[in-house]
Amino acid sequence: MTKLDKPLRRELDIDGKAYTLTVDPDGLKLTEKGRRNGVELRWSALASGDDAAAQAPPPQ
């Protein structure tokens, strides 16, 4: 299996809006295209089942 050692970016279309999904060694981040702030989820929070981190509302 290939180690994740650098960021991997992919574009997604969600309800007609373009988003960038970045997966890196620390976790993942979903950001509306053209914006800087997004929703982040750390791998440690996901692995521990931390619901608060997984259900954080997106920034406005």
Biopython code that builds the backbone (N, CA, C, O; Angstrom):
import numpy as np
from Bio.PDB.StructureBuilder import StructureBuilder

atoms = [
    (1, "MET", "N", (0.843, -1.171, 0.000)),
    (1, "MET", "CA", (0.000, 0.000, 0.000)),
    (1, "MET", "C", (0.900, 1.250, 0.000)),
    (1, "MET", "O", (1.966, 1.247, 0.615)),
    (2, "THR", "N", (0.472, 2.300, -0.682)),
    (2, "THR", "CA", (1.236, 3.538, -0.789)),
    (2, "THR", "C", (0.966, 4.441, 0.408)),
    (2, "THR", "O", (-0.187, 4.684, 0.763)),
    (3, "LYS", "N", (2.046, 4.941, 1.035)),
    (3, "LYS", "CA", (1.896, 5.866, 2.163)),
    (3, "LYS", "C", (1.419, 7.224, 1.672)),
    (3, "LYS", "O", (1.771, 7.668, 0.579)),
    (4, "LEU", "N", (0.614, 7.870, 2.501)),
    (4, "LEU", "CA", (0.146, 9.226, 2.212)),
    (4, "LEU", "C", (1.161, 10.183, 2.834)),
    (4, "LEU", "O", (1.132, 10.418, 4.042)),
    (5, "ASP", "N", (2.054, 10.733, 2.018)),
    (5, "ASP", "CA", (3.109, 11.586, 2.559)),
    (5, "ASP", "C", (3.037, 13.031, 2.068)),
    (5, "ASP", "O", (3.819, 13.874, 2.507)),
    (6, "LYS", "N", (2.111, 13.319, 1.167)),
    (6, "LYS", "CA", (1.916, 14.692, 0.698)),
    (6, "LYS", "C", (0.435, 14.893, 0.398)),
    (6, "LYS", "O", (-0.293, 13.918, 0.208)),
    (7, "PRO", "N", (-0.021, 16.140, 0.352)),
    (7, "PRO", "CA", (-1.449, 16.400, 0.121)),
    (7, "PRO", "C", (-1.934, 15.889, -1.236)),
    (7, "PRO", "O", (-1.234, 15.980, -2.245)),
    (8, "LEU", "N", (-3.136, 15.357, -1.226)),
    (8, "LEU", "CA", (-3.806, 14.893, -2.431)),
    (8, "LEU", "C", (-5.080, 15.718, -2.565)),
    (8, "LEU", "O", (-5.906, 15.728, -1.652)),
    (9, "ARG", "N", (-5.253, 16.410, -3.688)),
    (9, "ARG", "CA", (-6.410, 17.296, -3.877)),
    (9, "ARG", "C", (-7.292, 16.782, -5.007)),
    (9, "ARG", "O", (-6.816, 16.341, -6.054)),
    (10, "ARG", "N", (-8.595, 16.855, -4.754)),
    (10, "ARG", "CA", (-9.576, 16.475, -5.767)),
    (10, "ARG", "C", (-10.723, 17.468, -5.737)),
    (10, "ARG", "O", (-11.075, 17.988, -4.678)),
    (11, "GLU", "N", (-11.309, 17.733, -6.904)),
    (11, "GLU", "CA", (-12.458, 18.636, -6.988)),
    (11, "GLU", "C", (-13.742, 17.817, -6.956)),
    (11, "GLU", "O", (-13.849, 16.769, -7.592)),
    (12, "LEU", "N", (-14.711, 18.322, -6.199)),
    (12, "LEU", "CA", (-16.022, 17.682, -6.082)),
    (12, "LEU", "C", (-17.104, 18.676, -6.463)),
    (12, "LEU", "O", (-16.935, 19.882, -6.282)),
    (13, "ASP", "N", (-18.212, 18.176, -6.988)),
    (13, "ASP", "CA", (-19.383, 19.004, -7.251)),
    (13, "ASP", "C", (-20.478, 18.545, -6.292)),
    (13, "ASP", "O", (-20.960, 17.416, -6.386)),
    (14, "ILE", "N", (-20.868, 19.426, -5.367)),
    (14, "ILE", "CA", (-21.902, 19.112, -4.385)),
    (14, "ILE", "C", (-23.018, 20.135, -4.540)),
    (14, "ILE", "O", (-22.817, 21.324, -4.291)),
    (15, "ASP", "N", (-24.189, 19.673, -4.950)),
    (15, "ASP", "CA", (-25.355, 20.543, -5.152)),
    (15, "ASP", "C", (-25.045, 21.736, -6.047)),
    (15, "ASP", "O", (-25.505, 22.848, -5.789)),
    (16, "GLY", "N", (-24.268, 21.505, -7.094)),
    (16, "GLY", "CA", (-23.965, 22.554, -8.055)),
    (16, "GLY", "C", (-22.834, 23.488, -7.667)),
    (16, "GLY", "O", (-22.526, 24.417, -8.413)),
    (17, "LYS", "N", (-22.204, 23.265, -6.514)),
    (17, "LYS", "CA", (-21.075, 24.094, -6.083)),
    (17, "LYS", "C", (-19.792, 23.274, -6.159)),
    (17, "LYS", "O", (-19.786, 22.080, -5.860)),
    (18, "ALA", "N", (-18.709, 23.928, -6.562)),
    (18, "ALA", "CA", (-17.413, 23.261, -6.653)),
    (18, "ALA", "C", (-16.704, 23.320, -5.301)),
    (18, "ALA", "O", (-16.646, 24.371, -4.661)),
    (19, "TYR", "N", (-16.173, 22.187, -4.881)),
    (19, "TYR", "CA", (-15.433, 22.079, -3.627)),
    (19, "TYR", "C", (-14.102, 21.411, -3.900)),
    (19, "TYR", "O", (-13.955, 20.666, -4.869)),
    (20, "THR", "N", (-13.131, 21.683, -3.036)),
    (20, "THR", "CA", (-11.848, 21.007, -3.090)),
    (20, "THR", "C", (-11.714, 20.143, -1.849)),
    (20, "THR", "O", (-11.856, 20.626, -0.726)),
    (21, "LEU", "N", (-11.438, 18.858, -2.059)),
    (21, "LEU", "CA", (-11.174, 17.938, -0.963)),
    (21, "LEU", "C", (-9.676, 17.710, -0.914)),
    (21, "LEU", "O", (-9.081, 17.262, -1.894)),
    (22, "THR", "N", (-9.061, 18.015, 0.224)),
    (22, "THR", "CA", (-7.637, 17.798, 0.410)),
    (22, "THR", "C", (-7.451, 16.716, 1.457)),
    (22, "THR", "O", (-7.945, 16.828, 2.579)),
    (23, "VAL", "N", (-6.734, 15.667, 1.079)),
    (23, "VAL", "CA", (-6.422, 14.571, 1.994)),
    (23, "VAL", "C", (-4.916, 14.615, 2.211)),
    (23, "VAL", "O", (-4.146, 14.554, 1.253)),
    (24, "ASP", "N", (-4.492, 14.722, 3.478)),
    (24, "ASP", "CA", (-3.065, 14.766, 3.785)),
    (24, "ASP", "C", (-2.781, 13.885, 5.001)),
    (24, "ASP", "O", (-3.710, 13.310, 5.566)),
    (25, "PRO", "N", (-1.520, 13.768, 5.415)),
    (25, "PRO", "CA", (-1.192, 12.887, 6.534)),
    (25, "PRO", "C", (-1.885, 13.253, 7.852)),
    (25, "PRO", "O", (-2.007, 12.399, 8.730)),
    (26, "ASP", "N", (-2.340, 14.495, 8.011)),
    (26, "ASP", "CA", (-2.997, 14.916, 9.256)),
    (26, "ASP", "C", (-4.498, 14.659, 9.259)),
    (26, "ASP", "O", (-5.087, 14.479, 10.325)),
    (27, "GLY", "N", (-5.130, 14.637, 8.080)),
    (27, "GLY", "CA", (-6.577, 14.455, 8.018)),
    (27, "GLY", "C", (-7.114, 14.879, 6.671)),
    (27, "GLY", "O", (-6.426, 14.780, 5.655)),
    (28, "LEU", "N", (-8.353, 15.354, 6.668)),
    (28, "LEU", "CA", (-8.939, 15.823, 5.416)),
    (28, "LEU", "C", (-9.609, 17.170, 5.624)),
    (28, "LEU", "O", (-9.981, 17.534, 6.739)),
    (29, "LYS", "N", (-9.754, 17.905, 4.521)),
    (29, "LYS", "CA", (-10.353, 19.234, 4.571)),
    (29, "LYS", "C", (-11.213, 19.416, 3.327)),
    (29, "LYS", "O", (-10.780, 19.133, 2.210)),
    (30, "LEU", "N", (-12.439, 19.896, 3.537)),
    (30, "LEU", "CA", (-13.360, 20.182, 2.442)),
    (30, "LEU", "C", (-13.597, 21.681, 2.412)),
    (30, "LEU", "O", (-14.074, 22.263, 3.387)),
    (31, "THR", "N", (-13.261, 22.309, 1.281)),
    (31, "THR", "CA", (-13.331, 23.757, 1.147)),
    (31, "THR", "C", (-14.077, 24.126, -0.128)),
    (31, "THR", "O", (-13.862, 23.518, -1.177)),
    (32, "GLU", "N", (-14.953, 25.122, -0.035)),
    (32, "GLU", "CA", (-15.613, 25.615, -1.240)),
    (32, "GLU", "C", (-14.541, 26.229, -2.135)),
    (32, "GLU", "O", (-13.676, 26.966, -1.662)),
    (33, "LYS", "N", (-14.603, 25.926, -3.412)),
    (33, "LYS", "CA", (-13.577, 26.393, -4.345)),
    (33, "LYS", "C", (-13.504, 27.916, -4.329)),
    (33, "LYS", "O", (-14.528, 28.596, -4.390)),
    (34, "GLY", "N", (-12.285, 28.444, -4.248)),
    (34, "GLY", "CA", (-12.073, 29.879, -4.208)),
    (34, "GLY", "C", (-12.053, 30.437, -2.792)),
    (34, "GLY", "O", (-11.815, 31.630, -2.603)),
    (35, "ARG", "N", (-12.295, 29.604, -1.808)),
    (35, "ARG", "CA", (-12.282, 30.031, -0.402)),
    (35, "ARG", "C", (-11.080, 29.410, 0.299)),
    (35, "ARG", "O", (-10.483, 28.453, -0.194)),
    (36, "ARG", "N", (-10.736, 29.968, 1.458)),
    (36, "ARG", "CA", (-9.612, 29.440, 2.222)),
    (36, "ARG", "C", (-10.053, 28.579, 3.392)),
    (36, "ARG", "O", (-9.405, 27.585, 3.721)),
    (37, "ASN", "N", (-11.162, 28.964, 4.023)),
    (37, "ASN", "CA", (-11.629, 28.230, 5.196)),
    (37, "ASN", "C", (-12.536, 27.088, 4.777)),
    (37, "ASN", "O", (-13.311, 27.204, 3.827)),
    (38, "GLY", "N", (-12.426, 25.995, 5.495)),
    (38, "GLY", "CA", (-13.261, 24.844, 5.192)),
    (38, "GLY", "C", (-13.468, 24.008, 6.433)),
    (38, "GLY", "O", (-13.110, 24.415, 7.538)),
    (39, "VAL", "N", (-14.040, 22.855, 6.249)),
    (39, "VAL", "CA", (-14.280, 21.928, 7.345)),
    (39, "VAL", "C", (-13.122, 20.942, 7.385)),
    (39, "VAL", "O", (-12.811, 20.297, 6.384)),
    (40, "GLU", "N", (-12.485, 20.830, 8.547)),
    (40, "GLU", "CA", (-11.360, 19.915, 8.716)),
    (40, "GLU", "C", (-11.742, 18.779, 9.641)),
    (40, "GLU", "O", (-12.509, 18.960, 10.586)),
    (41, "LEU", "N", (-11.200, 17.607, 9.360)),
    (41, "LEU", "CA", (-11.399, 16.447, 10.212)),
    (41, "LEU", "C", (-10.061, 15.732, 10.332)),
    (41, "LEU", "O", (-9.503, 15.274, 9.335)),
    (42, "ARG", "N", (-9.555, 15.641, 11.535)),
    (42, "ARG", "CA", (-8.278, 14.972, 11.793)),
    (42, "ARG", "C", (-8.483, 13.462, 11.816)),
    (42, "ARG", "O", (-9.528, 12.969, 12.242)),
    (43, "TRP", "N", (-7.470, 12.737, 11.351)),
    (43, "TRP", "CA", (-7.554, 11.278, 11.353)),
    (43, "TRP", "C", (-7.752, 10.746, 12.768)),
    (43, "TRP", "O", (-8.491, 9.782, 12.966)),
    (44, "SER", "N", (-7.099, 11.362, 13.754)),
    (44, "SER", "CA", (-7.222, 10.887, 15.138)),
    (44, "SER", "C", (-8.657, 11.024, 15.637)),
    (44, "SER", "O", (-9.141, 10.154, 16.361)),
    (45, "ALA", "N", (-9.346, 12.104, 15.262)),
    (45, "ALA", "CA", (-10.742, 12.294, 15.663)),
    (45, "ALA", "C", (-11.640, 11.277, 14.970)),
    (45, "ALA", "O", (-12.577, 10.759, 15.577)),
    (46, "LEU", "N", (-11.363, 10.995, 13.721)),
    (46, "LEU", "CA", (-12.148, 10.020, 12.977)),
    (46, "LEU", "C", (-11.949, 8.615, 13.550)),
    (46, "LEU", "O", (-12.910, 7.862, 13.709)),
    (47, "ALA", "N", (-10.703, 8.269, 13.858)),
    (47, "ALA", "CA", (-10.394, 6.940, 14.386)),
    (47, "ALA", "C", (-10.966, 6.728, 15.782)),
    (47, "ALA", "O", (-11.331, 5.609, 16.143)),
    (48, "SER", "N", (-11.046, 7.811, 16.576)),
    (48, "SER", "CA", (-11.555, 7.684, 17.941)),
    (48, "SER", "C", (-13.080, 7.742, 17.987)),
    (48, "SER", "O", (-13.683, 7.488, 19.029)),
    (49, "GLY", "N", (-13.706, 8.078, 16.849)),
    (49, "GLY", "CA", (-15.162, 8.166, 16.806)),
    (49, "GLY", "C", (-15.683, 9.451, 17.406)),
    (49, "GLY", "O", (-16.819, 9.491, 17.879)),
    (50, "ASP", "N", (-14.880, 10.507, 17.399)),
    (50, "ASP", "CA", (-15.272, 11.802, 17.955)),
    (50, "ASP", "C", (-16.363, 12.424, 17.088)),
    (50, "ASP", "O", (-16.069, 13.018, 16.050)),
    (51, "ASP", "N", (-17.623, 12.290, 17.512)),
    (51, "ASP", "CA", (-18.758, 12.798, 16.737)),
    (51, "ASP", "C", (-18.759, 14.313, 16.607)),
    (51, "ASP", "O", (-19.206, 14.841, 15.589)),
    (52, "ALA", "N", (-18.272, 15.020, 17.613)),
    (52, "ALA", "CA", (-18.290, 16.486, 17.577)),
    (52, "ALA", "C", (-17.485, 17.004, 16.389)),
    (52, "ALA", "O", (-17.908, 17.947, 15.720)),
    (53, "ALA", "N", (-16.345, 16.405, 16.123)),
    (53, "ALA", "CA", (-15.510, 16.846, 15.006)),
    (53, "ALA", "C", (-16.151, 16.489, 13.670)),
    (53, "ALA", "O", (-16.073, 17.263, 12.717)),
    (54, "ALA", "N", (-16.777, 15.333, 13.598)),
    (54, "ALA", "CA", (-17.367, 14.876, 12.339)),
    (54, "ALA", "C", (-18.645, 15.626, 11.994)),
    (54, "ALA", "O", (-19.028, 15.671, 10.825)),
    (55, "GLN", "N", (-19.318, 16.218, 12.984)),
    (55, "GLN", "CA", (-20.587, 16.881, 12.739)),
    (55, "GLN", "C", (-20.498, 18.394, 12.850)),
    (55, "GLN", "O", (-21.522, 19.065, 12.975)),
    (56, "ALA", "N", (-19.292, 18.938, 12.805)),
    (56, "ALA", "CA", (-19.127, 20.389, 12.891)),
    (56, "ALA", "C", (-19.792, 21.048, 11.687)),
    (56, "ALA", "O", (-19.610, 20.593, 10.558)),
    (57, "PRO", "N", (-20.563, 22.116, 11.913)),
    (57, "PRO", "CA", (-21.217, 22.791, 10.788)),
    (57, "PRO", "C", (-20.193, 23.508, 9.920)),
    (57, "PRO", "O", (-19.172, 23.967, 10.434)),
    (58, "PRO", "N", (-20.436, 23.615, 8.624)),
    (58, "PRO", "CA", (-19.491, 24.311, 7.751)),
    (58, "PRO", "C", (-19.448, 25.802, 8.069)),
    (58, "PRO", "O", (-20.459, 26.380, 8.469)),
    (59, "PRO", "N", (-18.282, 26.428, 7.893)),
    (59, "PRO", "CA", (-18.176, 27.867, 8.155)),
    (59, "PRO", "C", (-18.973, 28.662, 7.133)),
    (59, "PRO", "O", (-19.148, 28.225, 5.995)),
    (60, "GLN", "N", (-19.449, 29.819, 7.538)),
    (60, "GLN", "CA", (-20.235, 30.680, 6.651)),
    (60, "GLN", "C", (-19.364, 31.701, 5.989)),
    (60, "GLN", "O", (-19.853, 32.515, 5.205)),
]
sb = StructureBuilder()
sb.init_structure("model")
sb.init_model(0)
sb.init_chain("A")
sb.init_seg("    ")
for serial, (resi, resn, name, xyz) in enumerate(atoms, 1):
    if name == "N":
        sb.init_residue(resn, " ", resi, " ")
    sb.init_atom(name, np.array(xyz, "f"), 0.0, 1.0, " ", f" {name:<3s}", serial, name[0])
structure = sb.get_structure()
